[in-house]
């Protein structure tokens, strides 16, 4: 049996490159990860239940639980933004020329 070599990445751009994805995919991974991290942070800090946040964001508890578990494969960026907004936060985008 052939051994596989572990690859360690330090950021979304490196992860995208290691997976053979485009730099644009890496930027999307980074954006979605940042949104997800902020949602988890705010929910924990406010001590809200998944059901409470789901009600605020007008989504299902199941989808909110997926976000809290960082399982966002089937979660749209729009929903991440809506959840963040329902918690009293907005996202501010910064535009810069791609490297």
C-alpha positions in Angstrom: 0.0 0.0 0.0 1.4 3.4 -1.0 1.8 6.0 1.7 0.4 9.4 1.1 2.3 12.6 2.0 0.5 15.0 4.4 0.2 18.6 3.1 0.0 21.4 5.5 -1.5 24.7 4.4 -1.6 27.9 6.4 -4.3 29.9 4.7 -7.1 29.7 2.1 -4.9 30.6 -0.8 -2.5 27.7 0.0 -5.4 25.3 0.5 -6.8 26.2 -2.9 -3.5 25.7 -4.6 -3.0 22.4 -2.8 -6.4 21.2 -4.0 -5.8 22.4 -7.5 -8.4 25.2 -7.3 -8.2 28.7 -8.7 -7.1 31.7 -6.7 -10.8 32.9 -6.9 -11.9 29.7 -5.2 -9.3 30.5 -2.5 -10.7 33.9 -2.0 -14.2 32.5 -1.7 -13.0 29.9 0.9 -11.4 32.7 2.9 -14.5 34.9 2.8 -16.9 32.1 3.8 -14.5 31.0 6.5 -14.3 34.5 8.0 -18.1 34.8 7.9 -18.5 31.4 9.6 -16.0 32.2 12.3 -17.7 35.5 13.1 -21.1 33.9 13.4 -19.8 31.2 15.7 -18.0 33.8 17.8 -21.1 36.0 18.2 -23.5 33.2 18.9 -21.2 31.8 21.6 -20.5 35.3 23.1 -24.3 36.1 23.2 -25.1 32.7 24.6 -27.9 32.1 22.1 -29.3 28.7 21.2 -29.3 27.4 17.7 -33.1 27.6 17.6 -33.0 31.3 18.7 -30.5 32.2 16.0 -32.4 30.2 13.4 -35.6 32.1 14.3 -33.8 35.4 14.0 -32.3 34.6 10.6 -35.5 32.9 9.3 -33.8 29.6 8.6 -34.1 26.1 10.0 -32.3 25.0 13.1 -30.7 22.2 11.1 -29.1 24.7 8.8 -27.9 26.9 11.7 -26.5 23.8 13.4 -24.5 23.1 10.2 -23.1 26.6 10.3 -22.2 26.3 13.9 -20.4 23.0 13.2 -18.6 24.7 10.3 -20.3 22.3 7.8 -21.2 24.8 5.2 -20.8 22.8 2.0 -24.6 23.2 1.3 -25.0 26.6 2.9 -25.0 29.7 0.6 -23.0 32.8 1.2 -26.2 34.7 1.2 -27.5 32.7 4.2 -24.2 33.3 6.1 -24.6 37.0 5.5 -28.3 36.9 6.6 -27.4 35.1 9.8 -24.6 37.5 10.6 -27.0 40.5 10.0 -29.7 38.9 12.2 -27.1 38.9 15.0 -26.6 42.6 14.6 -23.5 42.6 12.4 -22.7 43.5 8.8 -19.8 42.5 6.7 -17.5 45.1 5.2 -15.7 44.0 2.0 -12.3 45.3 1.1 -11.3 45.3 -2.5 -7.7 45.0 -3.7 -6.0 44.0 -6.9 -5.3 40.3 -7.1 -1.7 39.3 -6.9 
